[in-house]
Amino acid sequence: MKFTLTWLKKYIALDSLTPDQLAERLTMLGLEVDAVEELYVGLDAIKTAKVLSVQKHPNADRLSLCEVEIGDEKVPIVCGASNVRPGLITAIARPGVKLPGG
């Protein structure tokens, strides 16, 4: 059975226990814990961006040149999505960001 720490905290107080300590205690009680998984680790570098403008790429048929707003910064982006349009809000990983799993 899988459950989240947030769900379990609705029913019992776990303020001082780390997830690994909780797993150890559950196992000692006879409730074997196979794994503790941390979700969303490494996603703090993913930001939201609003597409301000879209133009056809001059050298590629299937690419678009977009101007996007990330916070207060306007950034040019080359995009391959066929559904990109002004006003679209999307997730963006800037150059150098490593996503979980590679």
N, CA, C and O atoms as CSV, one atom per row, in Angstrom:
chain,resi,resn,atom,element,x,y,z
A,1,MET,N,N,0.848,-1.176,0.000
A,1,MET,CA,C,0.000,0.000,0.000
A,1,MET,C,C,0.890,1.234,0.000
A,1,MET,O,O,1.882,1.293,0.727
A,2,LYS,N,N,0.536,2.205,-0.807
A,2,LYS,CA,C,1.270,3.467,-0.832
A,2,LYS,C,C,0.422,4.552,-0.192
A,2,LYS,O,O,-0.797,4.588,-0.358
A,3,PHE,N,N,1.087,5.438,0.544
A,3,PHE,CA,C,0.412,6.601,1.108
A,3,PHE,C,C,1.421,7.723,1.257
A,3,PHE,O,O,2.630,7.495,1.306
A,4,THR,N,N,0.906,8.929,1.328
A,4,THR,CA,C,1.788,10.085,1.483
A,4,THR,C,C,1.914,10.450,2.953
A,4,THR,O,O,1.041,10.152,3.768
A,5,LEU,N,N,3.004,11.092,3.263
A,5,LEU,CA,C,3.228,11.562,4.624
A,5,LEU,C,C,2.167,12.584,5.008
A,5,LEU,O,O,1.727,12.621,6.157
A,6,THR,N,N,1.757,13.407,4.062
A,6,THR,CA,C,0.711,14.401,4.310
A,6,THR,C,C,-0.592,13.720,4.717
A,6,THR,O,O,-1.263,14.166,5.648
A,7,TRP,N,N,-0.949,12.651,4.030
A,7,TRP,CA,C,-2.167,11.912,4.359
A,7,TRP,C,C,-2.081,11.337,5.768
A,7,TRP,O,O,-3.030,11.439,6.545
A,8,LEU,N,N,-0.937,10.731,6.096
A,8,LEU,CA,C,-0.780,10.112,7.407
A,8,LEU,C,C,-0.826,11.149,8.529
A,8,LEU,O,O,-1.328,10.868,9.617
A,9,LYS,N,N,-0.302,12.349,8.264
A,9,LYS,CA,C,-0.297,13.414,9.278
A,9,LYS,C,C,-1.705,13.901,9.616
A,9,LYS,O,O,-1.902,14.547,10.645
A,10,LYS,N,N,-2.676,13.603,8.774
A,10,LYS,CA,C,-4.069,13.958,9.078
A,10,LYS,C,C,-4.606,13.137,10.245
A,10,LYS,O,O,-5.539,13.552,10.932
A,11,TYR,N,N,-4.008,11.970,10.463
A,11,TYR,CA,C,-4.529,11.038,11.456
A,11,TYR,C,C,-3.662,10.896,12.707
A,11,TYR,O,O,-4.175,10.601,13.786
A,12,ILE,N,N,-2.348,11.106,12.566
A,12,ILE,CA,C,-1.464,10.993,13.730
A,12,ILE,C,C,-0.408,12.096,13.696
A,12,ILE,O,O,-0.052,12.594,12.627
A,13,ALA,N,N,0.087,12.471,14.869
A,13,ALA,CA,C,1.107,13.523,14.980
A,13,ALA,C,C,2.483,12.932,14.672
A,13,ALA,O,O,2.925,11.987,15.325
A,14,LEU,N,N,3.146,13.497,13.681
A,14,LEU,CA,C,4.469,13.016,13.268
A,14,LEU,C,C,5.487,14.147,13.228
A,14,LEU,O,O,6.467,14.073,12.486
A,15,ASP,N,N,5.270,15.171,14.002
A,15,ASP,CA,C,6.070,16.382,13.897
A,15,ASP,C,C,7.573,16.159,14.025
A,15,ASP,O,O,8.350,16.814,13.329
A,16,SER,N,N,7.994,15.257,14.892
A,16,SER,CA,C,9.426,15.116,15.143
A,16,SER,C,C,10.077,13.974,14.368
A,16,SER,O,O,11.286,13.777,14.484
A,17,LEU,N,N,9.322,13.225,13.589
A,17,LEU,CA,C,9.874,12.078,12.867
A,17,LEU,C,C,10.188,12.414,11.419
A,17,LEU,O,O,9.398,13.061,10.731
A,18,THR,N,N,11.354,11.965,10.966
A,18,THR,CA,C,11.669,12.057,9.542
A,18,THR,C,C,10.969,10.890,8.846
A,18,THR,O,O,10.559,9.941,9.515
A,19,PRO,N,N,10.823,10.937,7.532
A,19,PRO,CA,C,10.208,9.805,6.832
A,19,PRO,C,C,10.947,8.484,7.076
A,19,PRO,O,O,10.314,7.437,7.213
A,20,ASP,N,N,12.274,8.528,7.130
A,20,ASP,CA,C,13.032,7.298,7.374
A,20,ASP,C,C,12.813,6.768,8.792
A,20,ASP,O,O,12.718,5.557,8.996
A,21,GLN,N,N,12.734,7.666,9.765
A,21,GLN,CA,C,12.459,7.237,11.144
A,21,GLN,C,C,11.068,6.613,11.247
A,21,GLN,O,O,10.879,5.611,11.935
A,22,LEU,N,N,10.113,7.207,10.567
A,22,LEU,CA,C,8.756,6.657,10.557
A,22,LEU,C,C,8.747,5.264,9.936
A,22,LEU,O,O,8.113,4.349,10.462
A,23,ALA,N,N,9.452,5.104,8.816
A,23,ALA,CA,C,9.514,3.801,8.152
A,23,ALA,C,C,10.118,2.752,9.076
A,23,ALA,O,O,9.652,1.614,9.121
A,24,GLU,N,N,11.149,3.136,9.806
A,24,GLU,CA,C,11.780,2.203,10.744
A,24,GLU,C,C,10.800,1.805,11.857
A,24,GLU,O,O,10.715,0.631,12.217
A,25,ARG,N,N,10.074,2.764,12.389
A,25,ARG,CA,C,9.112,2.468,13.464
A,25,ARG,C,C,7.958,1.598,12.967
A,25,ARG,O,O,7.518,0.685,13.664
A,26,LEU,N,N,7.472,1.886,11.763
A,26,LEU,CA,C,6.401,1.054,11.205
A,26,LEU,C,C,6.872,-0.382,11.008
A,26,LEU,O,O,6.135,-1.328,11.284
A,27,THR,N,N,8.099,-0.537,10.532
A,27,THR,CA,C,8.661,-1.871,10.331
A,27,THR,C,C,8.797,-2.602,11.665
A,27,THR,O,O,8.511,-3.797,11.751
A,28,MET,N,N,9.230,-1.895,12.700
A,28,MET,CA,C,9.372,-2.504,14.031
A,28,MET,C,C,8.016,-2.939,14.599
A,28,MET,O,O,7.945,-3.850,15.424
A,29,LEU,N,N,6.948,-2.282,14.152
A,29,LEU,CA,C,5.597,-2.655,14.587
A,29,LEU,C,C,5.021,-3.817,13.772
A,29,LEU,O,O,3.914,-4.283,14.044
A,30,GLY,N,N,5.778,-4.281,12.774
A,30,GLY,CA,C,5.310,-5.386,11.952
A,30,GLY,C,C,4.690,-4.955,10.637
A,30,GLY,O,O,4.170,-5.790,9.896
A,31,LEU,N,N,4.737,-3.667,10.336
A,31,LEU,CA,C,4.223,-3.149,9.063
A,31,LEU,C,C,5.420,-2.870,8.160
A,31,LEU,O,O,5.987,-1.778,8.183
A,32,GLU,N,N,5.794,-3.857,7.376
A,32,GLU,CA,C,7.011,-3.758,6.579
A,32,GLU,C,C,6.927,-2.617,5.567
A,32,GLU,O,O,5.953,-2.497,4.823
A,33,VAL,N,N,7.954,-1.792,5.554
A,33,VAL,CA,C,8.053,-0.678,4.609
A,33,VAL,C,C,9.087,-1.064,3.559
A,33,VAL,O,O,10.257,-1.272,3.880
A,34,ASP,N,N,8.655,-1.159,2.300
A,34,ASP,CA,C,9.561,-1.531,1.216
A,34,ASP,C,C,10.435,-0.371,0.776
A,34,ASP,O,O,11.611,-0.557,0.462
A,35,ALA,N,N,9.865,0.825,0.753
A,35,ALA,CA,C,10.623,1.970,0.251
A,35,ALA,C,C,10.006,3.270,0.736
A,35,ALA,O,O,8.807,3.354,1.005
A,36,VAL,N,N,10.854,4.271,0.839
A,36,VAL,CA,C,10.419,5.639,1.113
A,36,VAL,C,C,10.827,6.446,-0.110
A,36,VAL,O,O,12.009,6.516,-0.445
A,37,GLU,N,N,9.865,7.047,-0.770
A,37,GLU,CA,C,10.136,7.816,-1.989
A,37,GLU,C,C,9.886,9.292,-1.739
A,37,GLU,O,O,8.863,9.675,-1.171
A,38,GLU,N,N,10.831,10.114,-2.169
A,38,GLU,CA,C,10.634,11.560,-2.098
A,38,GLU,C,C,10.123,12.025,-3.454
A,38,GLU,O,O,10.785,11.840,-4.475
A,39,LEU,N,N,8.954,12.623,-3.456
A,39,LEU,CA,C,8.361,13.111,-4.697
A,39,LEU,C,C,8.730,14.565,-4.916
A,39,LEU,O,O,8.940,15.310,-3.959
A,40,TYR,N,N,8.808,14.958,-6.137
A,40,TYR,CA,C,9.024,16.346,-6.540
A,40,TYR,C,C,10.396,16.884,-6.158
A,40,TYR,O,O,10.585,18.099,-6.121
A,41,VAL,N,N,11.348,16.018,-5.876
A,41,VAL,CA,C,12.701,16.470,-5.568
A,41,VAL,C,C,13.332,16.994,-6.854
A,41,VAL,O,O,13.264,16.338,-7.893
A,42,GLY,N,N,13.927,18.143,-6.788
A,42,GLY,CA,C,14.604,18.716,-7.939
A,42,GLY,C,C,13.715,19.526,-8.854
A,42,GLY,O,O,14.175,20.002,-9.892
A,43,LEU,N,N,12.465,19.693,-8.502
A,43,LEU,CA,C,11.560,20.451,-9.362
A,43,LEU,C,C,11.475,21.925,-8.985
A,43,LEU,O,O,10.719,22.677,-9.599
A,44,ASP,N,N,12.244,22.344,-7.983
A,44,ASP,CA,C,12.184,23.744,-7.567
A,44,ASP,C,C,12.751,24.684,-8.624
A,44,ASP,O,O,12.463,25.880,-8.594
A,45,ALA,N,N,13.553,24.169,-9.562
A,45,ALA,CA,C,14.108,24.996,-10.633
A,45,ALA,C,C,13.128,25.167,-11.797
A,45,ALA,O,O,13.373,25.976,-12.692
A,46,ILE,N,N,12.034,24.423,-11.795
A,46,ILE,CA,C,11.017,24.558,-12.836
A,46,ILE,C,C,10.166,25.778,-12.502
A,46,ILE,O,O,9.662,25.908,-11.387
A,47,LYS,N,N,10.013,26.659,-13.465
A,47,LYS,CA,C,9.254,27.895,-13.272
A,47,LYS,C,C,8.060,27.908,-14.218
A,47,LYS,O,O,7.966,27.085,-15.129
A,48,THR,N,N,7.160,28.841,-13.993
A,48,THR,CA,C,6.072,29.050,-14.940
A,48,THR,C,C,6.415,30.245,-15.813
A,48,THR,O,O,7.050,31.201,-15.367
A,49,ALA,N,N,5.991,30.172,-17.043
A,49,ALA,CA,C,6.256,31.243,-17.998
A,49,ALA,C,C,4.983,31.543,-18.769
A,49,ALA,O,O,4.205,30.642,-19.081
A,50,LYS,N,N,4.779,32.806,-19.070
A,50,LYS,CA,C,3.631,33.225,-19.876
A,50,LYS,C,C,4.144,33.609,-21.256
A,50,LYS,O,O,5.061,34.421,-21.379
A,51,VAL,N,N,3.553,33.028,-22.289
A,51,VAL,CA,C,3.942,33.336,-23.667
A,51,VAL,C,C,3.350,34.691,-24.038
A,51,VAL,O,O,2.137,34.892,-23.984
A,52,LEU,N,N,4.233,35.618,-24.418
A,52,LEU,CA,C,3.795,36.964,-24.788
A,52,LEU,C,C,3.570,37.102,-26.287
A,52,LEU,O,O,2.602,37.723,-26.726
A,53,SER,N,N,4.482,36.511,-27.073
A,53,SER,CA,C,4.340,36.604,-28.530
A,53,SER,C,C,4.925,35.363,-29.184
A,53,SER,O,O,5.796,34.699,-28.622
A,54,VAL,N,N,4.429,35.058,-30.388
A,54,VAL,CA,C,4.871,33.888,-31.142
A,54,VAL,C,C,5.092,34.303,-32.586
A,54,VAL,O,O,4.234,34.939,-33.198
A,55,GLN,N,N,6.261,33.936,-33.131
A,55,GLN,CA,C,6.570,34.181,-34.544
A,55,GLN,C,C,7.120,32.898,-35.144
A,55,GLN,O,O,7.669,32.059,-34.430
A,56,LYS,N,N,6.974,32.745,-36.450
A,56,LYS,CA,C,7.563,31.591,-37.120
A,56,LYS,C,C,9.080,31.722,-37.090
A,56,LYS,O,O,9.627,32.817,-37.218
A,57,HIS,N,N,9.744,30.592,-36.920
A,57,HIS,CA,C,11.205,30.567,-36.950
A,57,HIS,C,C,11.643,30.762,-38.399
A,57,HIS,O,O,11.097,30.114,-39.292
A,58,PRO,N,N,12.618,31.642,-38.654
A,58,PRO,CA,C,13.006,31.919,-40.039
A,58,PRO,C,C,13.708,30.758,-40.743
A,58,PRO,O,O,13.726,30.708,-41.973
A,59,ASN,N,N,14.288,29.821,-39.978
A,59,ASN,CA,C,15.071,28.743,-40.589
A,59,ASN,C,C,14.507,27.344,-40.349
A,59,ASN,O,O,15.146,26.353,-40.703
A,60,ALA,N,N,13.329,27.252,-39.758
A,60,ALA,CA,C,12.762,25.932,-39.471
A,60,ALA,C,C,11.240,25.992,-39.554
A,60,ALA,O,O,10.612,26.876,-38.973
A,61,ASP,N,N,10.661,25.048,-40.277
A,61,ASP,CA,C,9.208,25.024,-40.472
A,61,ASP,C,C,8.428,24.660,-39.210
A,61,ASP,O,O,7.315,25.144,-39.008
A,62,ARG,N,N,9.001,23.822,-38.371
A,62,ARG,CA,C,8.252,23.303,-37.220
A,62,ARG,C,C,8.631,23.957,-35.894
A,62,ARG,O,O,8.254,23.462,-34.831
A,63,LEU,N,N,9.362,25.049,-35.944
A,63,LEU,CA,C,9.754,25.755,-34.725
A,63,LEU,C,C,9.157,27.151,-34.699
A,63,LEU,O,O,8.852,27.735,-35.739
A,64,SER,N,N,8.998,27.671,-33.499
A,64,SER,CA,C,8.496,29.037,-33.308
A,64,SER,C,C,9.468,29.805,-32.429
A,64,SER,O,O,10.124,29.233,-31.558
A,65,LEU,N,N,9.553,31.104,-32.669
A,65,LEU,CA,C,10.296,32.001,-31.787
A,65,LEU,C,C,9.277,32.655,-30.870
A,65,LEU,O,O,8.347,33.318,-31.329
A,66,CYS,N,N,9.459,32.465,-29.587
A,66,CYS,CA,C,8.507,32.993,-28.616
A,66,CYS,C,C,9.211,33.959,-27.677
A,66,CYS,O,O,10.389,33.796,-27.360
A,67,GLU,N,N,8.477,34.953,-27.245
A,67,GLU,CA,C,8.943,35.784,-26.151
A,67,GLU,C,C,8.081,35.401,-24.962
A,67,GLU,O,O,6.853,35.469,-25.020
A,68,VAL,N,N,8.749,34.990,-23.868
A,68,VAL,CA,C,8.019,34.567,-22.680
A,68,VAL,C,C,8.421,35.426,-21.494
A,68,VAL,O,O,9.509,36.001,-21.450
A,69,GLU,N,N,7.517,35.493,-20.545
A,69,GLU,CA,C,7.762,36.247,-19.319
A,69,GLU,C,C,7.898,35.253,-18.169
A,69,GLU,O,O,6.985,34.483,-17.873
A,70,ILE,N,N,9.075,35.294,-17.527
A,70,ILE,CA,C,9.344,34.450,-16.365
A,70,ILE,C,C,9.547,35.400,-15.195
A,70,ILE,O,O,10.611,36.003,-15.057
A,71,GLY,N,N,8.541,35.533,-14.365
A,71,GLY,CA,C,8.593,36.547,-13.307
A,71,GLY,C,C,8.556,37.924,-13.944
A,71,GLY,O,O,7.616,38.255,-14.666
A,72,ASP,N,N,9.579,38.728,-13.678
A,72,ASP,CA,C,9.675,40.065,-14.271
A,72,ASP,C,C,10.574,40.093,-15.495
A,72,ASP,O,O,10.774,41.153,-16.089
A,73,GLU,N,N,11.116,38.951,-15.880
A,73,GLU,CA,C,12.089,38.880,-16.972
A,73,GLU,C,C,11.429,38.394,-18.264
A,73,GLU,O,O,10.654,37.438,-18.256
A,74,LYS,N,N,11.749,39.066,-19.374
A,74,LYS,CA,C,11.281,38.626,-20.690
A,74,LYS,C,C,12.437,37.904,-21.374
A,74,LYS,O,O,13.554,38.416,-21.441
A,75,VAL,N,N,12.146,36.697,-21.886
A,75,VAL,CA,C,13.183,35.823,-22.419
A,75,VAL,C,C,12.744,35.279,-23.776
A,75,VAL,O,O,11.593,34.871,-23.930
A,76,PRO,N,N,13.656,35.265,-24.777
A,76,PRO,CA,C,13.329,34.619,-26.051
A,76,PRO,C,C,13.523,33.104,-25.931
A,76,PRO,O,O,14.499,32.642,-25.341
A,77,ILE,N,N,12.598,32.350,-26.487
A,77,ILE,CA,C,12.633,30.883,-26.419
A,77,ILE,C,C,12.309,30.331,-27.803
A,77,ILE,O,O,11.416,30.836,-28.485
A,78,VAL,N,N,13.036,29.293,-28.217
A,78,VAL,CA,C,12.686,28.549,-29.424
A,78,VAL,C,C,11.837,27.372,-28.975
A,78,VAL,O,O,12.221,26.629,-28.072
A,79,CYS,N,N,10.684,27.205,-29.605
A,79,CYS,CA,C,9.701,26.217,-29.155
A,79,CYS,C,C,9.272,25.322,-30.313
A,79,CYS,O,O,9.109,25.787,-31.442
A,80,GLY,N,N,9.091,24.039,-30.024
A,80,GLY,CA,C,8.637,23.099,-31.041
A,80,GLY,C,C,7.190,22.664,-30.871
A,80,GLY,O,O,6.698,21.834,-31.635
A,81,ALA,N,N,6.508,23.213,-29.883
A,81,ALA,CA,C,5.113,22.823,-29.639
A,81,ALA,C,C,4.199,23.452,-30.685
A,81,ALA,O,O,4.286,24.651,-30.952
A,82,SER,N,N,3.337,22.651,-31.268
A,82,SER,CA,C,2.440,23.169,-32.306
A,82,SER,C,C,1.277,23.968,-31.719
A,82,SER,O,O,0.612,24.708,-32.444
A,83,ASN,N,N,1.024,23.828,-30.421
A,83,ASN,CA,C,-0.114,24.513,-29.802
A,83,ASN,C,C,0.282,25.781,-29.046
A,83,ASN,O,O,-0.529,26.323,-28.296
A,84,VAL,N,N,1.495,26.256,-29.227
A,84,VAL,CA,C,1.933,27.466,-28.521
A,84,VAL,C,C,1.169,28.676,-29.054
A,84,VAL,O,O,0.921,28.795,-30.254
A,85,ARG,N,N,0.802,29.573,-28.133
A,85,ARG,CA,C,0.044,30.768,-28.519
A,85,ARG,C,C,0.229,31.826,-27.436
A,85,ARG,O,O,0.520,31.495,-26.287
A,86,PRO,N,N,0.065,33.088,-27.796
A,86,PRO,CA,C,0.157,34.150,-26.787
A,86,PRO,C,C,-0.877,33.937,-25.680
A,86,PRO,O,O,-2.019,33.560,-25.942
A,87,GLY,N,N,-0.455,34.182,-24.455
A,87,GLY,CA,C,-1.334,34.010,-23.306
A,87,GLY,C,C,-1.191,32.657,-22.626
A,87,GLY,O,O,-1.625,32.488,-21.487
A,88,LEU,N,N,-0.586,31.689,-23.312
A,88,LEU,CA,C,-0.396,30.355,-22.749
A,88,LEU,C,C,0.551,30.433,-21.553
A,88,LEU,O,O,1.586,31.095,-21.620
A,89,ILE,N,N,0.201,29.767,-20.478
A,89,ILE,CA,C,1.082,29.667,-19.316
A,89,ILE,C,C,1.579,28.233,-19.266
A,89,ILE,O,O,0.791,27.289,-19.310
A,90,THR,N,N,2.897,28.079,-19.174
A,90,THR,CA,C,3.505,26.762,-19.264
A,90,THR,C,C,4.657,26.624,-18.283
A,90,THR,O,O,5.122,27.610,-17.711
A,91,ALA,N,N,5.108,25.405,-18.095
A,91,ALA,CA,C,6.288,25.146,-17.266
A,91,ALA,C,C,7.530,25.317,-18.126
A,91,ALA,O,O,7.515,25.022,-19.321
A,92,ILE,N,N,8.603,25.796,-17.510
A,92,ILE,CA,C,9.835,26.005,-18.257
A,92,ILE,C,C,11.032,25.605,-17.409
A,92,ILE,O,O,11.109,25.918,-16.221
A,93,ALA,N,N,11.959,24.909,-18.043
A,93,ALA,CA,C,13.240,24.566,-17.423
A,93,ALA,C,C,14.305,25.324,-18.207
A,93,ALA,O,O,14.519,25.059,-19.390
A,94,ARG,N,N,14.959,26.249,-17.558
A,94,ARG,CA,C,15.972,27.068,-18.226
A,94,ARG,C,C,17.218,26.234,-18.501
A,94,ARG,O,O,17.409,25.185,-17.885
A,95,PRO,N,N,18.069,26.689,-19.421
A,95,PRO,CA,C,19.308,25.954,-19.718
A,95,PRO,C,C,20.119,25.697,-18.449
A,95,PRO,O,O,20.269,26.573,-17.597
A,96,GLY,N,N,20.635,24.483,-18.349
A,96,GLY,CA,C,21.428,24.094,-17.192
A,96,GLY,C,C,20.649,23.385,-16.105
A,96,GLY,O,O,21.248,22.798,-15.204
A,97,VAL,N,N,19.326,23.424,-16.169
A,97,VAL,CA,C,18.501,22.761,-15.155
A,97,VAL,C,C,18.505,21.261,-15.423
A,97,VAL,O,O,18.261,20.825,-16.548
A,98,LYS,N,N,18.782,20.472,-14.384
A,98,LYS,CA,C,18.715,19.013,-14.499
A,98,LYS,C,C,17.382,18.545,-13.937
A,98,LYS,O,O,17.036,18.832,-12.791
A,99,LEU,N,N,16.652,17.827,-14.756
A,99,LEU,CA,C,15.360,17.291,-14.329
A,99,LEU,C,C,15.553,15.938,-13.651
A,99,LEU,O,O,16.507,15.226,-13.963
A,100,PRO,N,N,14.666,15.576,-12.735
A,100,PRO,CA,C,14.766,14.266,-12.100
A,100,PRO,C,C,14.741,13.157,-13.147
A,100,PRO,O,O,13.961,13.215,-14.098
A,101,GLY,N,N,15.568,12.177,-12.978
A,101,GLY,CA,C,15.625,11.062,-13.912
A,101,GLY,C,C,16.510,11.320,-15.114
A,101,GLY,O,O,16.536,10.513,-16.042
A,102,GLY,N,N,17.231,12.420,-15.118
A,102,GLY,CA,C,18.177,12.641,-16.199
A,102,GLY,C,C,18.027,13.928,-16.872
A,102,GLY,O,O,18.773,14.228,-17.804
